[in-house]
Amino acid sequence: MKNSSKPDSLFLTLGALLQISLVLLGIIGLSIDFFRGNGLLKRILGDLISSRLGLASIPILLLVLYIANRMLSSPTDGKESFIGNLPLYLMMSFGLYYLYQIASTGSI
């Protein structure tokens, strides 16, 4: 039995390496922004709890997250879809933002 698959070209391999690097930079940058001393997580949760409708909006937020999860993980019959790749593109855009921030200011 002969396997006729060919390895990816150098261009495709470098593109995949760039994608993974941007995704990892986006994850690291978001983690730093969320979990530092006065980070985004503390501010978001503080604003959510201190507002008048804060506690009532938590079930709505959970419902929105559930619907987003259902949309992103729905089967596509073997075809690629933009909605399925949306988390990848979103994390790559965060990675580009943090790369720009590092290049312009020297820190995240």
C-alpha positions as CSV (number, residue, x, y, z in Angstrom):
1,M,0.0,0.0,0.0
2,K,1.5,3.3,-1.1
3,N,0.8,6.6,0.6
4,S,0.7,9.4,-2.0
5,S,0.5,12.3,0.4
6,K,3.1,15.0,0.0
7,P,4.6,17.1,2.7
8,D,3.6,20.8,2.9
9,S,5.7,23.3,1.1
10,L,8.1,25.7,3.0
11,F,5.6,28.6,2.5
12,L,2.7,26.7,4.0
13,T,4.9,25.5,6.9
14,L,6.1,29.1,7.6
15,G,2.5,30.3,7.4
16,A,1.3,27.7,10.0
17,L,4.2,28.6,12.2
18,L,3.2,32.3,12.0
19,Q,-0.4,31.4,12.9
20,I,0.6,29.4,15.9
21,S,3.0,32.1,17.1
22,L,0.3,34.8,16.8
23,V,-2.2,32.6,18.6
24,L,0.2,31.8,21.5
25,L,1.1,35.5,21.8
26,G,-2.6,36.3,21.9
27,I,-3.2,33.8,24.7
28,I,-0.2,35.0,26.7
29,G,-1.2,38.6,26.3
30,L,-4.8,38.0,27.3
31,S,-3.7,36.0,30.3
32,I,-1.4,38.8,31.5
33,D,-4.2,41.4,31.0
34,F,-6.8,39.3,32.7
35,F,-4.9,38.1,35.7
36,R,-2.6,40.9,36.8
37,G,-3.3,43.0,39.9
38,N,-6.0,45.3,38.6
39,G,-6.6,43.4,35.5
40,L,-9.6,43.0,33.2
41,L,-11.1,40.1,35.1
42,K,-11.2,42.0,38.4
43,R,-12.7,45.1,36.7
44,I,-15.3,43.2,34.7
45,L,-16.5,41.1,37.7
46,G,-16.5,44.2,39.9
47,D,-18.6,46.2,37.5
48,L,-20.9,43.2,36.9
49,I,-21.6,42.7,40.6
50,S,-21.8,46.3,41.6
51,S,-24.3,47.3,38.9
52,R,-28.1,47.2,39.5
53,L,-28.7,44.5,37.0
54,G,-25.4,42.8,37.4
55,L,-26.5,39.6,39.1
56,A,-29.5,39.3,36.8
57,S,-27.2,39.6,33.8
58,I,-25.1,36.6,34.7
59,P,-27.7,34.1,33.4
60,I,-28.0,36.1,30.2
61,L,-24.2,36.0,29.8
62,L,-24.2,32.3,30.4
63,L,-27.0,31.8,27.8
64,V,-25.0,33.9,25.2
65,L,-21.9,31.8,25.9
66,Y,-23.9,28.6,25.5
67,I,-25.3,29.8,22.2
68,A,-21.8,30.8,21.0
69,N,-20.5,27.4,21.9
70,R,-23.3,25.7,20.0
71,M,-22.6,27.8,16.9
72,L,-18.9,27.2,17.0
73,S,-19.0,23.5,17.6
74,S,-21.8,22.6,15.2
75,P,-20.9,19.9,12.6
76,T,-20.2,21.2,9.1
77,D,-20.2,17.9,7.1
78,G,-16.4,17.9,6.6
79,K,-16.2,21.4,5.2
80,E,-14.4,24.3,6.7
81,S,-16.5,27.2,7.8
82,F,-15.7,30.8,8.8
83,I,-17.6,30.5,12.1
84,G,-15.6,27.4,13.0
85,N,-12.3,29.3,12.4
86,L,-13.5,32.4,14.1
87,P,-11.7,31.7,17.4
88,L,-8.5,31.1,15.5
89,Y,-8.8,34.5,13.7
90,L,-9.8,36.2,16.9
91,M,-6.8,34.9,18.8
92,M,-4.5,35.8,15.9
93,S,-5.9,39.4,15.9
94,F,-5.2,39.6,19.7
95,G,-1.7,38.3,18.9
96,L,-1.2,41.0,16.3
97,Y,-2.4,43.6,18.8
98,Y,0.0,42.5,21.5
99,L,2.9,42.2,18.9
100,Y,2.2,45.8,18.0
101,Q,2.1,46.8,21.6
102,I,5.4,45.1,22.4
103,A,7.0,46.7,19.3
104,S,5.8,50.2,20.1
105,T,6.0,50.3,23.9
106,G,8.3,47.4,24.8
107,S,5.8,45.7,27.1
108,I,2.3,44.2,27.2
